[in-house]
Amino acid sequence: MEVRLAPGSAIPVRLRYGYVPKNFGLSLSMIPRSSYSSSISVHTNLSEPKSEKHIFILGLGFVGQFLGQELKTQGWAVSGTCTSHLKKKKLEEMGFDVYLFDAKEPELRTLDILKHHAHLLVCIPPVMGIGDPMIQHKEILRSSLINGNIQWLCYLSSTSVYGDCDGAWVDEDYPTNPTSELGTMRLAAEEGWSKLALNIGLSAQVFRLGGIYGPGRSAIDTIIKQELLSERQKMRASRKYTSRVHVKDICQALKASFDTPSLRKVYNIVDDDPAPREEVFEYARKLVEEKWPGLIKQSHEQTIESLERGEKRVSNSRMKEELGVELLYPNYKSGLQSIINQMESPVI
């Protein structure tokens, strides 16, 4: 495909930092046609999407990979980013179009590619001491996306933005009051991505996720590997209520939002049972012992300060009513049972 630019049009120039104004002061009429026509044709062919079933996932982590795999089976083209050559090779073997990306120093070439996709999912978490590593480059992002094809933008946040609500039921209209630095950064990222979306003519969706679990990342996996709880896990274990959600239910909520026009911007994505973490691990241990007697060689009981903090119980009513989501795993028991049923042998 050949692109003809009118005399006086600027040549697209990519720099690592900043962006080039529309009137860069150099026009194609000043350059012989043979020196630019073929290169422009190649670039245009590579960046034009063939259909609306294109999604770009900033941060191909646990959720991004699960969603990407499901969409690929439905005929979607899935692109995304990772931060190392090793991860890039693994993801490419899974069939993804992958770009190495440092969110602290984003390359404009990758940002330019974003705008040729109809859907943009942001899975990159905040960085301690920095905040959202992408929003700090919001002007570069805006200039890259403003004239693009993006029709849907979603930021994956966390229920930590609500803070400690003393056991109250919390819906999306409940006042946010994060009590941790990470929760505060999550809330700032929500606002940043929402404002960016408005600046490019979109209404961003924010999904506030509970604790994410699924195959390879669950209480069952922790017990089989006989790992000790981290300090953060110990803190969560002391809570009276904890909200969680299976990764497959996150994926179905995301897919439902593709085709569900909504003025709502925020959705809680959690299951129906905000059970204590200690109860979840007790049930996971029971499943493991029933399937592989004698596998657990040492006690996993650890001294955990019994704070009995009320925390919060997060409501998922809006997700069900407006997105039409019927949870595959409405509670931790159904989710963990599914995970262990899929395991032929314990992998330690």
C-alpha positions in Angstrom: 0.0 0.0 0.0 1.4 3.4 -1.0 0.7 6.5 1.0 0.8 9.9 -0.7 1.4 12.9 1.6 0.5 16.4 0.5 3.3 18.9 0.1 4.1 20.5 3.4 3.2 17.4 5.4 5.7 16.4 8.1 7.7 13.2 8.0 6.9 10.9 11.0 9.9 11.0 13.2 10.4 8.8 16.3 12.5 9.8 19.2 13.0 8.0 22.5 11.9 10.9 24.6 9.1 13.4 23.8 7.2 13.7 20.6 7.5 15.7 17.4 5.0 18.5 16.7 2.9 18.3 13.6 4.8 21.2 12.0 8.3 19.9 12.4 9.6 22.3 9.7 10.5 19.6 7.1 8.2 18.6 4.3 8.2 15.7 1.8 8.2 18.2 -1.1 11.8 18.9 -0.1 12.9 15.3 -0.5 13.1 13.2 -3.6 10.2 10.8 -3.8 12.4 7.7 -4.3 14.0 8.3 -0.9 10.9 7.9 1.2 8.0 6.2 -0.7 9.0 2.5 -0.1 9.8 2.9 3.6 6.5 4.6 4.3 4.6 1.9 2.4 6.3 -0.8 4.5 5.6 0.9 7.8 1.9 1.5 6.9 1.3 -2.1 6.0 2.8 -3.3 9.2 0.9 -1.0 11.5 -2.6 -1.2 10.0 -4.9 -3.6 11.8 -7.0 -6.0 9.7 -10.0 -6.1 12.0 -11.4 -4.8 15.3 -10.3 -8.0 17.0 -6.9 -6.5 18.0 -5.9 -6.0 21.7 -2.7 -4.6 23.1 -1.9 -5.7 26.7 0.5 -3.5 28.6 2.0 -6.1 30.9 1.6 -9.7 29.8 1.5 -11.1 33.3 -0.8 -13.7 34.9 -4.1 -12.1 33.9 -2.8 -10.8 30.6 -1.6 -14.2 29.5 -4.9 -15.9 30.5 -7.0 -13.3 28.7 -4.7 -13.4 25.6 -4.9 -17.2 25.3 -8.7 -17.2 25.5 -9.0 -14.4 22.9 -6.6 -16.1 20.5 -8.9 -19.2 20.4 -11.7 -16.7 19.4 -9.7 -15.3 16.5 -8.2 -12.3 18.1 -4.7 -10.9 17.4 -3.0 -10.3 20.8 0.0 -8.1 21.3 1.6 -6.9 24.5 4.7 -6.1 26.5 7.1 -7.7 28.9 10.4 -6.6 30.5 12.9 -9.3 29.7 14.2 -11.3 26.7 13.5 -14.6 28.5 9.8 -13.7 29.0 9.6 -12.4 25.5 10.8 -15.7 24.1 8.3 -17.7 26.2 5.4 -15.4 25.3 6.2 -15.6 21.6 6.2 -19.4 21.8 2.7 -19.0 23.2 1.7 -17.1 20.0 1.7 -13.5 21.2 3.2 -10.6 19.4 5.6 -9.2 22.1 7.5 -6.0 22.6 10.3 -5.5 25.2 9.2 -2.4 27.1 10.6 -0.4 30.0 7.7 1.6 31.3 10.2 4.0 33.0 11.7 4.9 29.6 9.1 4.0 27.0 10.1 3.9 23.4 7.8 5.9 21.1 7.9 3.1 18.5 6.0 0.8 20.9 3.7 3.6 22.0 2.9 4.3 18.4 1.9 0.7 17.8 -0.7 0.9 20.6 -2.9 3.3 18.6 -3.4 0.7 15.8 -5.3 -1.6 18.2 -9.0 -1.3 19.0 -8.6 -2.5 22.6 -6.0 -1.5 25.2 -5.7 -3.3 28.6 -3.4 -1.9 31.2 -2.0 -4.5 33.6 1.2 -2.7 34.8 1.1 -2.3 38.6 2.4 0.9 40.3 6.1 1.0 41.3 6.9 1.9 44.9 8.2 5.4 45.2 7.2 6.2 41.6 3.5 5.4 41.1 2.1 4.3 37.8 5.2 4.1 35.5 3.2 4.9 32.4 1.1 7.9 33.6 4.3 9.8 34.3 4.6 9.9 30.5 1.0 10.9 30.0 1.8 13.6 27.4 3.7 11.2 25.3 0.9 8.7 25.6 -1.8 11.3 24.7 0.1 12.4 21.6 0.6 8.8 20.6 -3.0 7.7 21.1 -5.2 10.7 20.3 -5.6 10.0 16.5 -5.5 6.2 16.9 -8.1 3.3 16.6 -8.6 2.6 20.3 -12.2 2.2 21.2 -11.9 0.5 24.6 -9.5 1.1 27.4 -9.4 -0.7 30.7 -7.1 -0.3 33.8 -6.8 -3.2 36.2 -6.8 -1.7 39.7 -7.4 -3.2 43.1 -10.0 -3.2 45.9 -7.1 -1.9 48.1 -8.3 1.6 47.2 -11.2 1.3 49.6 -8.9 0.8 52.6 -10.2 -0.6 55.9 -14.0 -0.3 56.1 -14.4 -2.2 59.4 -16.2 -5.2 57.8 -18.8 -3.1 55.9 -20.1 -4.1 52.5 -18.5 -1.9 49.9 -19.8 -1.1 46.4 -18.3 1.1 43.7 -19.9 4.2 45.1 -18.3 3.7 48.6 -15.8 6.5 49.4 -12.2 5.4 48.6 -9.8 5.8 51.5 -6.6 3.7 50.9 -4.6 3.0 54.0 -1.4 1.7 52.3 1.1 3.4 49.9 0.2 0.8 47.2 -3.5 1.5 47.5 -2.9 5.2 47.3 -0.8 4.7 44.1 -3.6 2.5 42.6 -6.1 5.2 43.2 -3.9 7.8 41.6 -3.4 5.5 38.6 -7.1 5.1 38.2 -7.5 8.8 38.0 -4.6 9.2 35.7 -5.8 6.6 33.1 -9.4 7.9 33.3 -8.2 11.5 32.6 -6.0 10.3 29.7 -8.9 8.4 28.2 -11.1 11.5 28.3 -8.3 13.5 26.6 -8.4 11.1 23.6 -12.2 10.9 23.5 -12.8 7.7 25.4 -14.4 6.7 28.7 -12.0 4.3 30.5 -13.2 1.4 32.5 -11.5 0.6 35.8 -11.7 -3.0 37.2 -11.0 -3.2 40.9 -9.8 -6.7 41.4 -9.8 -8.8 44.6 -6.9 -11.1 45.3 -6.2 -13.0 42.0 -5.8 -16.7 42.0 -5.9 -19.5 39.4 -3.9 -22.5 38.1 -0.3 -22.2 39.3 -1.1 -19.3 41.6 -3.3 -20.5 44.5 -3.3 -21.7 48.1 -3.0 -25.2 46.7 0.2 -24.3 44.9 1.6 -22.6 48.0 0.9 -25.7 50.1 2.3 -28.2 47.6 5.5 -26.2 47.3 5.5 -25.9 51.1 6.3 -22.2 50.9 6.3 -20.0 54.0 4.0 -17.1 54.0 5.5 -13.7 53.2 5.0 -10.8 55.6 2.3 -9.4 53.3 0.5 -12.8 53.2 0.7 -12.9 57.0 -1.0 -9.6 57.2 -3.7 -10.7 54.8 -4.1 -13.9 56.8 -5.0 -11.9 59.9 -8.0 -10.2 58.2 -11.5 -11.3 59.0 -12.6 -10.7 55.4 -10.6 -11.0 52.1 -12.0 -10.6 48.6 -10.7 -12.8 45.8 -11.4 -13.7 42.2 -10.5 -16.5 39.9 -8.5 -15.4 36.8 -11.0 -17.0 34.5 -13.8 -14.9 36.0 -11.6 -11.8 35.5 -11.3 -12.8 31.8 -15.0 -13.3 31.3 -15.7 -9.9 32.9 -13.3 -8.2 30.6 -14.7 -9.9 27.5 -18.2 -8.9 28.6 -17.2 -5.3 28.8 -16.0 -5.3 25.2 -19.6 -5.4 23.9 -21.5 -3.8 26.8 -21.9 0.0 26.3 -21.9 1.5 29.8 -21.7 4.9 31.4 -20.2 3.2 34.4 -16.5 3.6 34.8 -15.7 1.4 37.8 -16.5 -2.3 38.5 -15.6 -4.5 41.5 -14.4 -7.8 40.1 -14.6 -10.3 43.0 -16.4 -13.5 43.9 -19.4 -14.0 46.2 -17.5 -15.1 49.3 -15.1 -12.7 51.1 -13.8 -15.5 53.4 -10.8 -15.3 55.7 -7.5 -16.3 54.2 -6.9 -18.8 57.0 -10.1 -20.6 56.1 -9.1 -20.7 52.4 -5.7 -22.3 53.2 -7.3 -24.8 55.6 -9.6 -26.0 52.8 -6.7 -26.1 50.3 -4.7 -28.2 52.7 -7.6 -30.6 53.1 -7.9 -31.0 49.3 -4.2 -31.7 48.9 -4.1 -34.3 51.8 -7.2 -36.1 50.3 -5.6 -36.3 46.8 -2.0 -37.0 47.8 -1.9 -38.4 51.3 1.4 -37.9 53.0 2.6 -35.2 50.6 2.7 -32.5 53.2 5.7 -33.4 55.3 5.7 -30.4 57.7 3.2 -28.3 59.4 2.3 -25.1 57.7 1.0 -23.5 60.9 2.7 -20.2 61.4 2.3 -17.7 64.2 0.1 -14.9 62.9 -0.8 -12.0 65.0 -4.6 -12.1 65.4 -5.6 -8.6 64.5 -9.1 -9.5 63.5 -9.3 -6.3 61.4 -12.7 -5.9 59.9 -11.4 -4.8 56.4 -14.2 -5.0 54.0 -16.6 -7.2 52.1 -16.7 -6.2 48.4 -19.9 -6.3 46.5 -20.0 -7.6 42.9 -23.6 -6.7 42.1 -22.8 -4.1 39.5 -20.6 -6.6 37.6 -23.4 -9.1 37.5 -26.2 -6.7 36.7 -24.5 -4.5 34.1 -22.0 -6.8 32.5 -24.1 -9.9 32.8 -21.3 -11.9 34.4 -22.2 -15.3 35.8 -19.3 -16.4 37.9 -17.6 -19.7 37.0 -16.2 -19.9 40.5 -18.5 -18.0 42.9 -16.4 -19.0 45.9 -13.0 -20.2 46.9 -14.2 -23.8 47.3 -15.3 -24.2 43.7 -12.2 -22.4 42.4 -9.7 -24.5 44.4 -11.6 -27.7 43.6 -11.3 -26.9 39.9 -7.6 -26.2 40.2 -6.7 -29.5 42.0 -9.0 -31.4 39.6 -6.8 -30.3 36.7 -3.5 -31.4 38.5 -2.4 -34.9 37.5 0.5 -34.8 39.9 1.8 -32.3 42.4 4.6 -30.2 40.9 7.0 -29.1 43.6 
